Amino acid sequence: MANRKKLRILISFLKDKSSIIKATFSTSIHRAILRATNHATCTPPSDHHIDTVFSLGSQNSLSARTTVEALMGRLHGTSNANVGLKCLFVLHNVIINGSVVLKDQLFVYPSNGLKLSTFRDGLDSYTWELSDWVRWYAAVLEETLIVYWILGDFDNKKKKIKFLTESNSELLKGMDVLLSYVDELSNSPESLHLQINSLVYEIVRLVGEDYRFVQREIFATVDEIKNRVPSFSLTELTRTELALNRLESCKKRLSLLFINRARNDRLWELVSEAKGNVLGMINEKQQSMVLVKFKSQNVAELTQLNYLTSAGSCRLLLRG
């Protein structure tokens, strides 16, 4: 096994050298991406390599499109878990810190996902576990793109969710978007011990920064839901209860992933409070429905009794 790993390292090194030589006849963008996403070591791409990719890819729309296409080509053309994670890491940095022109090209890229749900690096048990992180990270970034599209820059701390001022239906749709992100986040691999890998550690740290932003948006949304509970229909209340249960079900797994670094106890307290209000209102509305039904039945019975009484009186008069 040790010899096999050494052989793979040598082959990976030769692949990187070969790719860079080929890229010499291509573009500086391709060379920069190859250097940022090399096979060697489990360390994340350096700031220098990422900045170089950004600089070359931000000159105009053509360079931006070339950069995004080259990154995607590198991502989909590898079966190496380290390379896959590094490509995703660079894409993540584009989402967060890239220029407007780079982000625009990323968003107009064919929106059929990153297509990594079947990614496998089968060299050994370690790379097999690392492959889980590739699939998870890709799924998280897909949800990140959706959230980013709706909320805007993750570093804009003053931004408020646009659907907070819209209808109850739109508010709940917005909540569903945030929940889809949290759901995917909580589906992290079982091999949490791999955070000792500096690349995985840096990925979790970067994802954690996004999650803190999303937490603020969830807090604002749940707070608004709590205030609107009296105006919700029974259908909306039931939908809200399911959403809050879904959110609570992610809490433990998120705590394990981030090792309590993004606990935000006040958020979970607010979720519990909102859920209590929702359940109380559901009970109240259900009791009202039972009461209305009971009154309707009484009215119907009374109407029928009056009819029978009137009919009986008419028969007596006719006989008389």
Backbone torsions as a table, in degrees:
resi	resn	phi	psi	omega
1	MET	NA	-40.8	-179.7
2	ALA	-62.8	-42.3	178.4
3	ASN	-64.2	-35.9	179.3
4	ARG	-65.0	-40.7	179.0
5	LYS	-65.3	-42.8	179.5
6	LYS	-62.0	-40.1	178.3
7	LEU	-63.6	-41.2	179.7
8	ARG	-64.8	-41.0	179.2
9	ILE	-61.6	-43.3	179.5
10	LEU	-63.9	-44.9	179.5
11	ILE	-62.8	-41.8	179.1
12	SER	-62.2	-42.3	178.9
13	PHE	-60.9	-46.0	179.8
14	LEU	-65.0	-36.0	177.4
15	LYS	-62.6	-45.2	179.8
16	ASP	-60.5	-45.4	-179.6
17	LYS	-63.0	-43.2	-180.0
18	SER	-63.1	-42.6	-178.9
19	SER	-65.0	-39.7	-179.3
20	ILE	-67.4	-39.5	177.3
21	ILE	-61.4	-44.6	177.4
22	LYS	-62.2	-41.2	-177.9
23	ALA	-66.3	-19.7	177.3
24	THR	-58.6	-32.0	179.2
25	PHE	-91.1	2.5	179.5
26	SER	-106.4	-114.9	-177.6
27	THR	-130.2	161.0	177.4
28	SER	-65.2	-26.6	178.6
29	ILE	-64.6	-46.2	179.1
30	HIS	-62.4	-40.5	179.3
31	ARG	-64.1	-41.0	-179.9
32	ALA	-63.9	-39.6	179.8
33	ILE	-68.2	-40.6	178.7
34	LEU	-62.5	-39.1	179.2
35	ARG	-69.5	-36.0	-178.9
36	ALA	-73.7	-24.2	-174.5
37	THR	-122.5	41.3	-177.6
38	ASN	-69.9	165.8	-178.9
39	HIS	-76.1	-25.7	-170.7
40	ALA	-69.8	138.9	173.8
41	THR	58.0	168.9	-179.3
42	CYS	-105.7	22.8	-179.2
43	THR	-87.8	148.9	179.6
44	PRO	-69.7	158.9	176.1
45	PRO	-56.1	140.3	-178.9
46	SER	-71.1	157.8	176.7
47	ASP	-58.2	-36.5	-179.4
48	HIS	-62.0	-46.4	-179.0
49	HIS	-66.3	-40.1	178.6
50	ILE	-66.5	-42.6	178.8
51	ASP	-62.1	-35.8	178.5
52	THR	-65.0	-43.7	176.9
53	VAL	-60.4	-44.7	179.9
54	PHE	-62.0	-44.6	-177.1
55	SER	-63.0	-46.5	-179.0
56	LEU	-70.6	-31.7	-176.2
57	GLY	-88.3	-2.9	-175.3
58	SER	-108.7	11.3	-176.5
59	GLN	-71.4	-39.4	178.3
60	ASN	-164.6	178.9	-176.9
61	SER	-64.5	-32.2	179.3
62	LEU	-67.2	-45.8	179.5
63	SER	-65.8	-35.3	178.4
64	ALA	-66.2	-43.9	179.0
65	ARG	-64.6	-41.2	178.2
66	THR	-61.6	-40.5	-179.6
67	THR	-64.8	-48.1	-179.4
68	VAL	-63.5	-43.8	179.7
69	GLU	-64.5	-38.4	179.1
70	ALA	-67.4	-39.7	177.7
71	LEU	-63.5	-45.7	179.7
72	MET	-65.9	-38.1	177.9
73	GLY	-64.0	-42.7	177.0
74	ARG	-62.6	-42.5	-178.9
75	LEU	-63.4	-47.5	-175.9
76	HIS	-82.0	-10.6	-178.3
77	GLY	-97.2	0.6	-177.4
78	THR	-111.4	152.2	171.1
79	SER	-117.9	12.3	179.8
80	ASN	-94.0	123.8	-174.6
81	ALA	-63.3	-39.3	179.1
82	ASN	-61.9	-44.8	179.2
83	VAL	-63.5	-42.9	179.0
84	GLY	-59.8	-45.4	179.9
85	LEU	-64.9	-38.8	-179.7
86	LYS	-67.5	-39.3	176.4
87	CYS	-61.0	-45.3	179.5
88	LEU	-64.9	-36.5	178.7
89	PHE	-63.5	-42.3	177.6
90	VAL	-65.6	-42.3	177.0
91	LEU	-60.6	-40.4	178.5
92	HIS	-61.1	-42.0	178.0
93	ASN	-65.4	-31.6	175.3
94	VAL	-63.4	-45.3	-180.0
95	ILE	-58.9	-42.4	-173.8
96	ILE	-85.7	-47.4	-169.8
97	ASN	-119.2	-1.7	-177.1
98	GLY	-68.6	162.8	177.3
99	SER	-68.3	163.6	-179.8
100	VAL	-59.2	-41.8	-177.1
101	VAL	-67.3	-34.9	177.4
102	LEU	-68.8	-43.4	179.9
103	LYS	-63.5	-40.8	-179.9
104	ASP	-59.8	-42.1	-179.8
105	GLN	-68.4	-32.8	178.0
106	LEU	-67.8	-38.6	-178.9
107	PHE	-73.8	-27.5	179.8
108	VAL	-91.2	-2.1	175.9
109	TYR	-62.1	143.5	-178.3
110	PRO	-40.5	118.5	-170.3
111	SER	-87.3	57.7	177.8
112	ASN	-116.4	26.4	176.4
113	GLY	83.8	173.2	-179.0
114	LEU	-85.2	-8.1	173.8
115	LYS	55.4	49.5	179.1
116	LEU	-120.2	17.7	-176.8
117	SER	-65.7	-17.9	-179.5
118	THR	-113.7	15.7	-177.3
119	PHE	-62.9	133.5	177.7
120	ARG	-144.9	129.6	169.2
121	ASP	-112.4	100.8	-170.1
122	GLY	-94.5	23.2	-179.0
123	LEU	-58.4	-48.8	-179.3
124	ASP	-158.0	-175.4	-176.6
125	SER	-64.8	-32.7	179.9
126	TYR	-66.6	-49.6	-179.8
127	THR	-69.1	-26.5	175.2
128	TRP	-64.2	-44.4	177.9
129	GLU	-68.2	-37.4	179.3
130	LEU	-64.6	-29.7	177.7
131	SER	-63.6	-32.8	176.3
132	ASP	-58.9	-38.3	179.9
133	TRP	-69.9	-34.3	176.6
134	VAL	-62.6	-48.4	-178.3
135	ARG	-64.4	-42.5	179.7
136	TRP	-64.8	-46.2	-177.8
137	TYR	-62.6	-40.9	178.4
138	ALA	-62.6	-43.7	179.8
139	ALA	-64.6	-39.6	178.4
140	VAL	-64.5	-42.3	-179.9
141	LEU	-65.9	-33.4	175.9
142	GLU	-61.6	-44.0	177.8
143	GLU	-69.7	-34.3	178.6
144	THR	-61.4	-41.3	178.8
145	LEU	-61.2	-39.9	179.7
146	ILE	-66.8	-47.1	179.8
147	VAL	-62.9	-43.0	180.0
148	TYR	-60.5	-42.3	-178.7
149	TRP	-60.3	-35.8	-177.5
150	ILE	-83.5	-42.8	-172.3
151	LEU	-94.1	-24.9	-175.3
152	GLY	92.7	-164.8	-174.3
153	ASP	-55.1	134.4	178.6
154	PHE	-70.0	-18.3	-179.1
155	ASP	-95.5	4.6	177.7
156	ASN	-89.5	88.8	-171.6
157	LYS	-70.2	-16.7	-178.5
158	LYS	-90.7	-7.7	-175.9
159	LYS	-69.8	138.3	176.5
160	LYS	-113.5	150.3	-179.4
161	ILE	-64.7	130.4	-175.0
162	LYS	-67.0	-25.7	-176.7
163	PHE	-84.8	2.4	177.2
164	LEU	-65.4	-26.7	-178.1
165	THR	-99.5	6.7	-177.3
166	GLU	-100.5	-168.7	-174.8
167	SER	-67.2	165.7	177.3
168	ASN	-57.6	-39.9	-179.3
169	SER	-62.3	-44.5	179.4
170	GLU	-67.8	-35.8	177.8
171	LEU	-61.5	-44.1	-179.5
172	LEU	-70.6	-32.0	174.9
173	LYS	-64.3	-41.0	177.5
174	GLY	-62.8	-39.2	177.9
175	MET	-62.8	-39.3	178.9
176	ASP	-61.7	-38.6	178.8
177	VAL	-62.9	-46.2	179.6
178	LEU	-64.8	-38.1	-179.8
179	LEU	-67.6	-36.1	178.0
180	SER	-61.6	-38.9	177.1
181	TYR	-64.6	-47.9	-178.3
182	VAL	-65.3	-38.4	176.8
183	ASP	-56.1	-49.9	-177.6
184	GLU	-65.8	-37.7	178.8
185	LEU	-61.8	-41.4	-176.5
186	SER	-75.5	-11.3	178.1
187	ASN	-85.9	32.9	-177.6
188	SER	-64.6	154.4	-179.1
189	PRO	-58.0	154.3	177.6
190	GLU	-68.5	-25.5	-176.4
191	SER	-79.5	58.9	-179.1
192	LEU	-63.7	-21.1	178.8
193	HIS	-63.5	-17.0	-179.2
194	LEU	-72.6	-0.4	175.3
195	GLN	-68.1	-8.8	172.2
196	ILE	-70.1	-19.4	172.5
197	ASN	-70.8	122.2	-173.5
198	SER	-61.4	-30.9	178.4
199	LEU	-69.6	-47.2	177.9
200	VAL	-62.7	-41.5	179.5
201	TYR	-59.4	-45.2	-178.9
202	GLU	-67.7	-34.7	177.1
203	ILE	-63.9	-47.0	179.9
204	VAL	-63.3	-38.1	178.2
205	ARG	-62.8	-44.3	-178.9
206	LEU	-66.7	-42.8	176.9
207	VAL	-63.1	-36.5	178.6
208	GLY	-62.3	-35.0	177.0
209	GLU	-65.3	-41.5	175.9
210	ASP	-61.9	-42.9	-177.1
211	TYR	-62.8	-37.2	178.0
212	ARG	-62.6	-37.4	176.3
213	PHE	-65.2	-46.9	-178.9
214	VAL	-63.1	-35.6	177.4
215	GLN	-57.8	-43.0	179.5
216	ARG	-62.1	-39.1	179.8
217	GLU	-70.2	-38.6	176.6
218	ILE	-64.4	-41.7	179.3
219	PHE	-58.7	-47.9	-179.8
220	ALA	-62.3	-39.0	-179.3
221	THR	-68.7	-46.2	-179.8
222	VAL	-64.9	-38.0	177.9
223	ASP	-62.4	-41.6	178.0
224	GLU	-66.2	-40.8	177.2
225	ILE	-59.8	-44.6	179.9
226	LYS	-57.9	-40.5	-179.9
227	ASN	-72.0	-27.3	-176.3
228	ARG	-93.5	-4.7	-175.4
229	VAL	-46.8	-45.4	-178.9
230	PRO	-60.2	-23.9	-178.0
231	SER	-92.4	-3.8	-177.4
232	PHE	-77.4	144.6	171.5
233	SER	-76.6	169.3	179.7
234	LEU	-62.7	-36.9	178.0
235	THR	-64.0	-44.0	179.0
236	GLU	-65.9	-37.1	178.4
237	LEU	-65.1	-43.0	179.0
238	THR	-64.1	-41.6	178.2
239	ARG	-63.3	-39.5	178.8
240	THR	-66.6	-41.5	178.6
241	GLU	-59.6	-44.3	178.9
242	LEU	-62.5	-39.7	-179.6
243	ALA	-65.4	-42.8	-179.7
244	LEU	-68.7	-37.0	175.3
245	ASN	-63.1	-40.9	179.3
246	ARG	-62.5	-40.5	179.0
247	LEU	-65.9	-45.1	-179.8
248	GLU	-62.8	-32.1	-178.9
249	SER	-67.7	-16.8	-179.8
250	CYS	-89.7	-13.2	-169.8
251	LYS	-57.9	-50.0	-175.5
252	LYS	-63.0	-45.1	-177.7
253	ARG	-65.9	-37.3	178.1
254	LEU	-66.0	-38.5	178.4
255	SER	-62.1	-39.3	178.9
256	LEU	-69.5	-39.6	-178.5
257	LEU	-64.0	-47.4	-175.0
258	PHE	-96.9	4.5	178.4
259	ILE	48.6	48.2	177.1
260	ASN	64.6	15.1	-179.5
261	ARG	-74.2	-20.0	-178.4
262	ALA	-131.1	49.7	-172.7
263	ARG	-65.7	-53.1	-179.2
264	ASN	51.5	65.1	-177.7
265	ASP	-56.8	-32.9	-178.1
266	ARG	-64.1	-33.3	177.2
267	LEU	-61.4	-48.0	-177.0
268	TRP	-68.2	-30.8	174.5
269	GLU	-66.3	-41.5	179.2
270	LEU	-65.0	-40.6	178.0
271	VAL	-59.7	-43.5	179.2
272	SER	-63.8	-41.6	178.8
273	GLU	-64.0	-46.1	-179.7
274	ALA	-62.8	-39.8	179.3
275	LYS	-63.8	-40.0	176.8
276	GLY	-61.3	-42.8	178.6
277	ASN	-64.2	-41.1	-179.5
278	VAL	-63.8	-47.9	-179.7
279	LEU	-62.1	-39.8	177.6
280	GLY	-62.5	-42.2	-179.3
281	MET	-70.6	-36.4	176.1
282	ILE	-60.8	-45.5	179.5
283	ASN	-62.1	-41.9	-179.7
284	GLU	-64.1	-45.4	-178.9
285	LYS	-67.6	-37.8	178.6
286	GLN	-64.9	-40.4	176.8
287	GLN	-64.3	-39.2	178.1
288	SER	-64.0	-39.2	179.2
289	MET	-65.4	-39.7	177.8
290	VAL	-64.7	-42.2	-179.6
291	LEU	-64.5	-43.5	178.6
292	VAL	-62.1	-42.3	179.2
293	LYS	-63.8	-40.7	179.2
294	PHE	-64.0	-43.3	179.1
295	LYS	-64.4	-39.8	179.7
296	SER	-62.8	-40.9	178.6
297	GLN	-64.8	-41.9	179.1
298	ASN	-63.5	-41.3	179.1
299	VAL	-63.4	-42.2	-179.9
300	ALA	-63.9	-42.8	179.2
301	GLU	-65.3	-40.8	179.6
302	LEU	-65.6	-40.5	178.7
303	THR	-62.0	-43.7	179.3
304	GLN	-63.9	-39.8	179.3
305	LEU	-64.6	-44.0	178.1
306	ASN	-61.7	-38.4	179.2
307	TYR	-63.9	-45.4	180.0
308	LEU	-65.0	-38.6	179.2
309	THR	-64.8	-44.2	179.9
310	SER	-64.3	-41.1	179.3
311	ALA	-63.4	-39.9	179.2
312	GLY	-65.0	-39.4	179.6
313	SER	-65.0	-39.9	179.2
314	CYS	-63.6	-40.9	179.8
315	ARG	-63.8	-39.5	178.5
316	LEU	-64.3	-41.3	179.6
317	LEU	-64.1	-39.9	-179.1
318	LEU	-65.4	-39.2	179.6
319	ARG	-67.5	-36.7	179.1
320	GLY	-67.8	NA	NA
